[in-house]
Amino acid sequence: MCRILGISRASYYKWVHYQSSELELENEQLKREIESIYHKYNGIYGYRRIYIYIRLKLGKQVNRKRIYRLMKELNLKAVIRQKRKPYRRSTPQITSENKLNRQFDIDTPNKVWLTDVTEFKIKRR
């Protein structure tokens, strides 16, 4: 069988008798915890906050780079919020002058017309 697959017998027996190391078992348990925390908070937590959560809530001493590496292996990425654009007030040089000066006493119809222009910035879809 080894000859057909093109591997040595030593490699086959090494694979058959392989036992996971303590570090690999710990990494698997840590991956399960990372996934549960990630899904508990709907993917908002990144590796920094998951690291803090594991350290403070679960009381485990784990390196943040290890959390980062395991999240990368699990293909978990935090949701990045979109940056809000700053609010801009209207510019006074564009505002037209007040010619009526709040004197609305008009004796004939269609002598004065008034309007209001309100601008709303909306997101285009």
C-alpha positions in Angstrom: 0.0 0.0 0.0 2.8 2.4 0.9 4.5 1.8 -2.5 1.2 2.6 -4.4 0.8 5.8 -2.4 4.5 6.7 -2.8 5.3 7.1 0.9 7.8 5.4 3.1 6.7 2.7 5.6 8.2 4.8 8.4 6.0 7.8 7.5 2.9 5.5 7.5 3.7 4.1 11.0 4.5 7.5 12.3 1.1 8.7 11.2 -0.7 5.5 12.6 0.9 5.9 16.1 0.7 9.7 16.2 -0.6 11.2 19.5 -1.6 14.8 19.8 0.7 16.9 22.1 -0.6 18.7 25.2 -0.2 22.0 23.4 -2.3 20.9 20.4 -5.0 19.7 22.7 -4.9 23.0 24.6 -5.1 24.9 21.3 -8.2 22.9 20.2 -9.9 23.7 23.5 -8.9 27.4 23.2 -10.3 27.4 19.6 -13.6 26.2 20.9 -13.7 28.9 23.5 -12.7 31.6 21.0 -15.4 30.5 18.6 -18.1 30.6 21.4 -17.0 34.1 22.5 -16.9 35.3 18.9 -20.4 34.0 18.1 -21.8 35.1 21.5 -21.0 38.8 20.6 -22.0 38.4 16.9 -18.5 38.8 15.5 -17.9 42.2 17.1 -15.0 41.1 19.3 -11.6 41.0 17.6 -8.5 39.3 19.0 -7.7 42.1 21.4 -11.1 41.9 23.2 -11.3 38.1 23.1 -7.8 38.1 24.7 -9.1 40.4 27.5 -12.2 38.3 27.9 -10.3 35.1 28.2 -7.8 36.7 30.6 -10.3 38.4 32.9 -13.5 36.3 32.7 -12.0 32.8 32.2 -8.8 33.5 34.2 -6.5 31.9 31.7 -3.0 33.3 30.9 -2.8 33.3 27.1 -0.6 35.3 24.8 -2.6 37.7 22.5 -0.5 36.6 19.5 -1.6 33.1 20.2 -5.3 34.3 20.1 -4.5 36.2 16.9 -3.0 33.1 15.3 -5.9 30.8 16.3 -8.5 33.2 15.1 -6.6 33.4 11.8 -6.7 29.6 11.6 -10.4 29.6 12.3 -10.9 32.4 9.7 -12.6 34.7 12.2 -12.4 38.4 11.7 -14.1 41.1 13.7 -16.7 43.3 12.1 -15.2 46.7 11.3 -17.6 49.6 11.9 -17.9 52.3 9.3 -16.5 55.7 10.1 -19.1 58.4 10.5 -18.6 61.5 8.5 -18.4 64.7 10.5 -21.5 67.0 10.6 -21.0 70.2 8.7 -23.1 73.3 9.5 -24.5 75.4 6.7 -22.2 78.1 5.5 -23.4 81.7 6.3 -22.1 83.1 3.0 -24.6 81.0 1.0 -27.6 82.2 3.2 -29.6 84.9 1.4 -30.5 88.1 3.2 -33.9 88.6 4.9 -35.6 91.3 2.8 -39.1 91.0 4.4 -37.7 91.4 8.0 -40.8 89.5 9.3 -43.2 92.1 8.0 -46.0 89.9 6.5 -48.6 92.6 6.1 -49.3 92.4 2.4 -52.3 94.3 0.8 -52.5 92.5 -2.5 -52.2 88.8 -3.4 -49.0 87.5 -5.2 -47.0 90.5 -4.0 -44.6 88.4 -1.9 -43.9 84.7 -2.1 -42.0 82.8 0.6 -40.3 79.5 0.6 -38.0 77.4 2.8 -35.1 75.3 1.5 -34.1 72.4 3.8 -31.3 70.1 2.7 -31.1 66.5 3.8 -28.0 64.5 3.1 -29.1 60.9 2.5 -27.1 57.8 1.6 -27.4 56.8 -2.0 -28.2 53.1 -2.6 
